Amino acid sequence: MSRRTILLRISVVVLALVVVALAAVLFVNSSPARNLPGDRLFSIQRGETLTRISERLQEEGFIRFAPFLDVVGRISGTQGAFKAGYYRIPAGASALSIHWLLVEGAQTLEKLTIPEGWTISKVARHLEAEGVCQATDFVAAVRSPEMLSRFGVPGRSLEGYLFPDTYYVPRPFPADAMVELMVKTFFDTMTRIEPGWREMQPEKLRDSLILASIVEREYRMPDEAPLIASVFYNRLRRNMGLESCATLEYIITEIQQKAHPEYITTEDEKLNSRYNTYKWAGLPPGPISNPGMTALEAVFHPAQTDYLYFVLRDPDAGRHYFSRDLSEHNQAKYLYLKKL
């Protein structure tokens, strides 16, 4: 037998073994991973590579062999099509079906909007009404010591750190995952607003959020938010009470669990609570809402003024009059009340 014939036969055998091996790999990875308890959620984080996504799918028991999915993505040209978000993966799904689910799965997610300035309780009720998770589960997750420790947040809850935004999530969705998503979005947003925020002490960051939560509930027109922030900073520097009606509304609606007042009375200004900024100087003990981009921008980049007061001058337009001293402020209030 010639050397050429021997080499040819060896090549045929090797090729046959490669085909068999590829067929085995394809069969194994086209079949579902075993021992999955049912439909489960899988998350893809922003900036994750296809290789890392494949590795986590294997680690979490969704697929058998990570490199297989990695190769499928590169061959099909979909390695950059895996979108950040949360996906529901059916029990028994094969690696190929999971691949296409993660590429096209955003179509199964539903839009959920959390407005700016809502409190934990309002967000919780909204999530339950929208079929996302139970309100009690969400509140428990927001107050979880483990969750607070994970994000390095001082205080008793994540009030103020739940960024108001439009999210795309499956329904139902675990409460702790919803909290994690909102807090991570907050920190991502902070990087755009104040790139050096990581150098701040956690307590200092929380103080800024407390002030932003008040600004959120006070401003009506976005261009006035930095002016309102400047008023509060000026008053803090002089050890003056912030005298924010929003903090009194928080006491009445969130602490006392009463209906929202039509207006604030002189009796309300005497409420016995550390959140009463008419009675106590300095910041209240915690945020009174979850501020959005405008309020956060205003607190981290306030206007430079010597204003100490502001009062609503045009309810329809939501405009305020800003004053430097009490006499000017009282005159502005008089003109407003006279107009009414």
Kinemage of the C-alpha trace (Angstrom):
@kinemage 1
@onewidth
@group {chain A} dominant
@subgroup {mainchain}
@vectorlist {calphas} color= white
{ca met a 1} P 0.000 0.000 0.000
{ca ser a 2} L 1.427 3.337 -1.058
{ca arg a 3} L 2.182 6.154 1.336
{ca arg a 4} L -0.317 8.360 -0.503
{ca thr a 5} L -3.092 5.783 -0.001
{ca ile a 6} L -2.287 5.497 3.715
{ca leu a 7} L -2.378 9.296 4.153
{ca leu a 8} L -5.667 9.472 2.268
{ca arg a 9} L -7.247 6.834 4.515
{ca ile a 10} L -5.979 8.572 7.636
{ca ser a 11} L -7.439 11.877 6.397
{ca val a 12} L -10.812 10.230 5.790
{ca val a 13} L -10.803 8.740 9.295
{ca val a 14} L -9.823 12.073 10.877
{ca leu a 15} L -12.515 13.908 8.894
{ca ala a 16} L -15.085 11.322 9.942
{ca leu a 17} L -14.078 11.744 13.591
{ca val a 18} L -14.368 15.557 13.299
{ca val a 19} L -17.834 15.257 11.731
{ca val a 20} L -18.927 12.857 14.473
{ca ala a 21} L -17.493 15.157 17.146
{ca leu a 22} L -19.227 18.202 15.665
{ca ala a 23} L -22.473 16.273 15.403
{ca ala a 24} L -22.146 15.210 19.048
{ca val a 25} L -21.468 18.772 20.154
{ca leu a 26} L -24.418 20.031 18.117
{ca phe a 27} L -26.710 17.342 19.535
{ca val a 28} L -25.618 17.891 23.127
{ca asn a 29} L -25.936 21.650 22.920
{ca ser a 30} L -29.180 21.609 20.953
{ca ser a 31} L -30.771 19.579 23.718
{ca pro a 32} L -31.869 21.381 26.895
{ca ala a 33} L -29.815 21.489 30.070
{ca arg a 34} L -31.106 19.147 32.757
{ca asn a 35} L -32.655 19.615 36.183
{ca leu a 36} L -34.116 23.099 35.591
{ca pro a 37} L -37.065 23.758 37.950
{ca gly a 38} L -39.176 25.695 35.420
{ca asp a 39} L -39.151 29.044 33.651
{ca arg a 40} L -36.421 31.257 35.082
{ca leu a 41} L -35.158 34.807 34.610
{ca phe a 42} L -31.764 35.636 33.175
{ca ser a 43} L -30.272 39.137 33.115
{ca ile a 44} L -27.820 40.704 30.700
{ca gln a 45} L -25.942 43.709 32.025
{ca arg a 46} L -24.871 46.686 29.951
{ca gly a 47} L -21.484 46.162 28.341
{ca glu a 48} L -21.343 42.382 28.886
{ca thr a 49} L -19.522 40.463 26.165
{ca leu a 50} L -20.979 37.432 24.426
{ca thr a 51} L -18.281 35.283 26.026
{ca arg a 52} L -19.277 36.389 29.521
{ca ile a 53} L -22.984 35.942 28.771
{ca ser a 54} L -22.297 32.395 27.557
{ca glu a 55} L -20.233 31.615 30.660
{ca arg a 56} L -23.001 32.807 32.993
{ca leu a 57} L -25.612 30.807 31.114
{ca gln a 58} L -23.521 27.704 31.748
{ca glu a 59} L -22.831 28.659 35.381
{ca glu a 60} L -26.543 29.124 36.048
{ca gly a 61} L -27.462 25.820 34.392
{ca phe a 62} L -29.218 27.102 31.280
{ca ile a 63} L -26.778 25.570 28.766
{ca arg a 64} L -24.225 22.741 28.857
{ca phe a 65} L -21.213 24.215 27.038
{ca ala a 66} L -20.540 27.980 26.941
{ca pro a 67} L -18.165 28.018 23.922
{ca phe a 68} L -20.918 26.538 21.755
{ca leu a 69} L -23.185 29.577 22.220
{ca asp a 70} L -20.199 31.856 21.789
{ca val a 71} L -19.398 30.282 18.423
{ca val a 72} L -23.060 30.346 17.309
{ca gly a 73} L -23.234 34.060 18.020
{ca arg a 74} L -20.070 34.816 16.083
{ca ile a 75} L -21.003 32.636 13.094
{ca ser a 76} L -24.528 34.104 12.892
{ca gly a 77} L -23.221 37.653 13.371
{ca thr a 78} L -25.401 38.261 16.426
{ca gln a 79} L -22.631 38.693 18.990
{ca gly a 80} L -23.506 42.387 19.322
{ca ala a 81} L -27.275 41.902 19.303
{ca phe a 82} L -27.688 40.721 22.893
{ca lys a 83} L -29.540 43.569 24.610
{ca ala a 84} L -29.244 44.453 28.293
{ca gly a 85} L -32.296 43.504 30.321
{ca tyr a 86} L -34.119 40.602 31.921
{ca tyr a 87} L -35.377 37.590 29.986
{ca arg a 88} L -37.681 34.726 30.867
{ca ile a 89} L -36.131 31.449 29.665
{ca pro a 90} L -38.563 28.499 29.405
{ca ala a 91} L -37.739 25.205 31.077
{ca gly a 92} L -36.100 22.787 28.635
{ca ala a 93} L -34.938 25.477 26.202
{ca ser a 94} L -31.969 24.430 24.060
{ca ala a 95} L -28.839 26.507 23.632
{ca leu a 96} L -29.919 27.486 20.106
{ca ser a 97} L -33.386 28.582 21.226
{ca ile a 98} L -31.858 30.516 24.137
{ca his a 99} L -29.535 32.252 21.688
{ca trp a 100} L -32.421 33.525 19.581
{ca leu a 101} L -34.514 34.334 22.656
{ca leu a 102} L -31.779 36.627 23.966
{ca val a 103} L -31.390 38.262 20.558
{ca glu a 104} L -35.127 38.803 20.034
{ca gly a 105} L -36.387 38.519 23.622
{ca ala a 106} L -36.759 42.281 24.198
{ca gln a 107} L -40.051 41.978 22.329
{ca thr a 108} L -41.488 40.031 25.272
{ca leu a 109} L -40.584 42.710 27.846
{ca glu a 110} L -43.209 45.227 28.890
{ca lys a 111} L -42.864 48.968 29.360
{ca leu a 112} L -43.026 50.273 32.939
{ca thr a 113} L -42.732 53.974 33.813
{ca ile a 114} L -41.892 55.221 37.311
{ca pro a 115} L -42.555 59.000 37.590
{ca glu a 116} L -40.147 61.387 39.260
{ca gly a 117} L -40.778 62.304 42.881
{ca trp a 118} L -42.676 59.198 43.911
{ca thr a 119} L -42.081 57.693 47.327
{ca ile a 120} L -41.384 54.030 48.056
{ca ser a 121} L -45.033 53.397 48.914
{ca lys a 122} L -46.295 54.949 45.663
{ca val a 123} L -43.808 52.960 43.598
{ca ala a 124} L -44.785 49.762 45.442
{ca arg a 125} L -48.514 50.281 44.833
{ca his a 126} L -47.870 51.040 41.161
{ca leu a 127} L -45.771 47.899 40.693
{ca glu a 128} L -48.503 45.756 42.218
{ca ala a 129} L -51.206 47.404 40.089
{ca glu a 130} L -49.088 46.746 36.993
{ca gly a 131} L -48.663 43.081 37.871
{ca val a 132} L -44.897 43.343 38.373
{ca cys a 133} L -44.576 42.273 42.018
{ca gln a 134} L -46.365 42.475 45.368
{ca ala a 135} L -46.171 45.879 47.072
{ca thr a 136} L -45.186 44.300 50.389
{ca asp a 137} L -42.354 42.361 48.736
{ca phe a 138} L -41.019 45.528 47.119
{ca val a 139} L -41.105 47.510 50.381
{ca ala a 140} L -39.365 44.630 52.171
{ca ala a 141} L -36.620 44.530 49.523
{ca val a 142} L -36.128 48.306 49.708
{ca arg a 143} L -35.643 48.035 53.487
{ca ser a 144} L -33.584 44.844 53.401
{ca pro a 145} L -30.312 45.154 55.387
{ca glu a 146} L -28.673 42.861 52.832
{ca met a 147} L -29.710 45.166 49.962
{ca leu a 148} L -28.560 48.274 51.839
{ca ser a 149} L -25.210 46.618 52.558
{ca arg a 150} L -24.776 45.492 48.953
{ca phe a 151} L -25.017 49.064 47.674
{ca gly a 152} L -23.258 50.675 50.642
{ca val a 153} L -26.255 52.835 51.514
{ca pro a 154} L -26.525 54.268 55.054
{ca gly a 155} L -29.966 54.623 56.591
{ca arg a 156} L -32.938 52.314 56.878
{ca ser a 157} L -34.154 52.165 53.281
{ca leu a 158} L -33.251 52.867 49.674
{ca glu a 159} L -35.634 55.814 49.470
{ca gly a 160} L -33.983 58.342 47.169
{ca tyr a 161} L -31.897 55.717 45.333
{ca leu a 162} L -34.763 54.272 43.244
{ca phe a 163} L -34.240 56.130 39.997
{ca pro a 164} L -37.472 57.164 38.243
{ca asp a 165} L -37.282 56.030 34.641
{ca thr a 166} L -38.951 53.915 31.961
{ca tyr a 167} L -37.976 50.272 32.379
{ca tyr a 168} L -38.615 47.173 30.276
{ca val a 169} L -39.183 44.113 32.420
{ca pro a 170} L -41.084 40.827 32.257
{ca arg a 171} L -44.223 40.433 34.354
{ca pro a 172} L -44.195 39.151 36.994
{ca phe a 173} L -40.732 40.239 38.061
{ca pro a 174} L -39.015 39.545 41.419
{ca ala a 175} L -39.208 42.494 43.812
{ca asp a 176} L -35.511 42.325 44.715
{ca ala a 177} L -34.569 42.306 41.020
{ca met a 178} L -36.736 45.389 40.432
{ca val a 179} L -35.066 47.192 43.336
{ca glu a 180} L -31.619 46.187 42.099
{ca leu a 181} L -32.420 47.422 38.587
{ca met a 182} L -33.630 50.827 39.842
{ca val a 183} L -30.671 51.354 42.183
{ca lys a 184} L -28.117 50.369 39.531
{ca thr a 185} L -29.802 52.788 37.128
{ca phe a 186} L -29.469 55.500 39.780
{ca phe a 187} L -25.724 54.930 40.147
{ca asp a 188} L -25.288 54.799 36.362
{ca thr a 189} L -27.095 58.138 36.151
{ca met a 190} L -24.945 59.615 38.910
{ca thr a 191} L -21.849 58.879 36.824
{ca arg a 192} L -23.242 61.158 34.109
{ca ile a 193} L -24.319 63.883 36.554
{ca glu a 194} L -21.282 63.892 38.846
{ca pro a 195} L -18.421 61.667 37.586
{ca gly a 196} L -16.577 61.976 40.913
{ca trp a 197} L -19.436 60.733 43.072
{ca arg a 198} L -17.563 57.525 43.962
{ca glu a 199} L -15.068 59.608 45.912
{ca met a 200} L -17.860 60.961 48.134
{ca gln a 201} L -18.507 59.449 51.537
{ca pro a 202} L -21.802 57.463 51.509
{ca glu a 203} L -23.247 59.828 54.126
{ca lys a 204} L -22.370 62.879 52.014
{ca leu a 205} L -23.995 61.349 48.941
{ca arg a 206} L -27.104 60.554 50.966
{ca asp a 207} L -27.273 64.158 52.241
{ca ser a 208} L -27.238 65.328 48.624
{ca leu a 209} L -30.059 62.906 47.828
{ca ile a 210} L -32.092 64.184 50.772
{ca leu a 211} L -31.827 67.705 49.415
{ca ala a 212} L -32.538 66.538 45.851
{ca ser a 213} L -35.663 64.745 47.065
{ca ile a 214} L -36.941 68.046 48.491
{ca val a 215} L -36.051 70.033 45.374
{ca glu a 216} L -37.885 67.365 43.344
{ca arg a 217} L -41.099 68.052 45.247
{ca glu a 218} L -40.732 71.846 45.175
{ca tyr a 219} L -39.867 72.798 41.594
{ca arg a 220} L -42.474 73.049 38.849
{ca met a 221} L -40.380 74.389 35.955
{ca pro a 222} L -37.023 72.646 35.295
{ca asp a 223} L -35.100 75.892 34.824
{ca glu a 224} L -36.033 76.948 38.374
{ca ala a 225} L -34.709 73.793 40.058
{ca pro a 226} L -31.096 75.102 40.336
{ca leu a 227} L -32.444 78.347 41.864
{ca ile a 228} L -34.469 76.430 44.459
{ca ala a 229} L -31.409 74.316 45.254
{ca ser a 230} L -29.393 77.514 45.760
{ca val a 231} L -31.999 78.831 48.231
{ca phe a 232} L -31.759 75.652 50.315
{ca tyr a 233} L -27.937 75.657 50.247
{ca asn a 234} L -27.899 79.305 51.362
{ca arg a 235} L -30.268 78.543 54.221
{ca leu a 236} L -28.235 75.505 55.307
{ca arg a 237} L -25.084 77.604 55.416
{ca arg a 238} L -26.873 80.073 57.722
{ca asn a 239} L -28.348 77.289 59.867
{ca met a 240} L -31.848 78.375 58.864
{ca gly a 241} L -34.734 75.946 58.575
{ca leu a 242} L -35.428 74.910 54.988
{ca glu a 243} L -39.144 75.611 55.567
{ca ser a 244} L -40.200 73.268 52.770
{ca cys a 245} L -43.912 72.542 52.461
{ca ala a 246} L -42.950 69.297 50.717
{ca thr a 247} L -41.546 67.922 53.976
{ca leu a 248} L -44.834 68.689 55.762
{ca glu a 249} L -46.750 66.911 52.987
{ca tyr a 250} L -44.440 63.922 53.462
{ca ile a 251} L -45.223 63.806 57.196
{ca ile a 252} L -48.964 63.983 56.557
{ca thr a 253} L -49.187 61.488 53.677
{ca glu a 254} L -46.343 59.043 54.353
{ca ile a 255} L -45.860 59.062 58.130
{ca gln a 256} L -49.383 59.871 59.330
{ca gln a 257} L -50.939 58.037 56.345
{ca lys a 258} L -53.512 60.789 55.767
{ca ala a 259} L -54.902 62.214 52.545
{ca his a 260} L -52.850 64.802 50.703
{ca pro a 261} L -53.703 68.249 52.130
{ca glu a 262} L -55.214 70.904 49.876
{ca tyr a 263} L -52.995 73.492 51.538
{ca ile a 264} L -50.535 73.750 54.415
{ca thr a 265} L -51.768 75.411 57.621
{ca thr a 266} L -49.911 77.075 60.501
{ca glu a 267} L -50.854 74.043 62.593
{ca asp a 268} L -49.119 71.784 60.080
{ca glu a 269} L -45.951 73.836 60.572
{ca lys a 270} L -45.953 72.742 64.224
{ca leu a 271} L -46.046 68.986 63.492
{ca asn a 272} L -43.744 67.100 65.832
{ca ser a 273} L -41.444 65.255 63.428
{ca arg a 274} L -37.775 65.392 62.507
{ca tyr a 275} L -38.988 65.782 58.915
{ca asn a 276} L -40.575 69.138 59.820
{ca thr a 277} L -38.169 71.645 58.255
{ca tyr a 278} L -40.196 74.528 59.687
{ca lys a 279} L -39.446 73.324 63.197
{ca trp a 280} L -35.878 72.053 62.769
{ca ala a 281} L -32.872 73.473 60.951
{ca gly a 282} L -30.735 71.293 58.719
{ca leu a 283} L -31.727 68.321 56.599
{ca pro a 284} L -34.483 65.881 57.558
{ca pro a 285} L -33.422 62.324 58.527
{ca gly a 286} L -33.927 60.862 55.053
{ca pro a 287} L -35.124 61.508 51.481
{ca ile a 288} L -38.816 62.353 51.040
{ca ser a 289} L -39.016 61.090 47.444
{ca asn a 290} L -36.999 59.529 44.663
{ca pro a 291} L -35.568 62.442 42.648
{ca gly a 292} L -35.114 62.452 38.908
{ca met a 293} L -32.425 63.890 36.647
{ca thr a 294} L -33.527 67.548 36.925
{ca ala a 295} L -33.473 67.650 40.741
{ca leu a 296} L -30.192 65.719 40.951
{ca glu a 297} L -28.548 68.032 38.422
{ca ala a 298} L -29.810 71.044 40.395
{ca val a 299} L -28.347 69.837 43.691
{ca phe a 300} L -24.959 68.824 42.280
{ca his a 301} L -24.783 71.932 40.078
{ca pro a 302} L -26.865 74.632 41.814
{ca ala a 303} L -27.183 78.233 40.681
{ca gln a 304} L -24.940 80.727 42.474
{ca thr a 305} L -27.285 83.220 44.147
{ca asp a 306} L -27.874 85.003 47.438
{ca tyr a 307} L -31.589 84.103 47.514
{ca leu a 308} L -33.030 82.930 50.831
{ca tyr a 309} L -36.736 82.657 49.968
{ca phe a 310} L -39.064 81.706 47.156
{ca val a 311} L -42.829 81.771 46.791
{ca leu a 312} L -45.189 80.716 44.010
{ca arg a 313} L -46.192 83.699 41.867
{ca asp a 314} L -47.945 81.983 38.955
{ca pro a 315} L -49.754 78.708 39.781
{ca asp a 316} L -50.696 78.058 36.165
{ca ala a 317} L -47.172 78.470 34.819
{ca gly a 318} L -45.552 77.031 37.967
{ca arg a 319} L -43.263 80.038 38.359
{ca his a 320} L -41.767 81.304 41.639
{ca tyr a 321} L -40.556 84.659 42.925
{ca phe a 322} L -37.123 84.525 44.565
{ca ser a 323} L -36.144 86.953 47.348
{ca arg a 324} L -32.957 87.924 49.177
{ca asp a 325} L -34.522 89.047 52.463
{ca leu a 326} L -37.682 88.555 54.512
{ca ser a 327} L -39.147 91.964 53.678
{ca glu a 328} L -38.951 91.280 49.943
{ca his a 329} L -40.346 87.797 50.500
{ca asn a 330} L -43.323 89.061 52.517
{ca gln a 331} L -44.087 91.591 49.793
{ca ala a 332} L -44.029 88.807 47.189
{ca lys a 333} L -46.380 86.713 49.324
{ca tyr a 334} L -48.708 89.687 49.746
{ca leu a 335} L -48.872 90.260 45.989
{ca tyr a 336} L -49.542 86.552 45.396
{ca leu a 337} L -52.340 86.404 47.972
{ca lys a 338} L -53.814 89.648 46.662
{ca lys a 339} L -53.880 88.143 43.152
{ca leu a 340} L -55.748 85.125 44.507
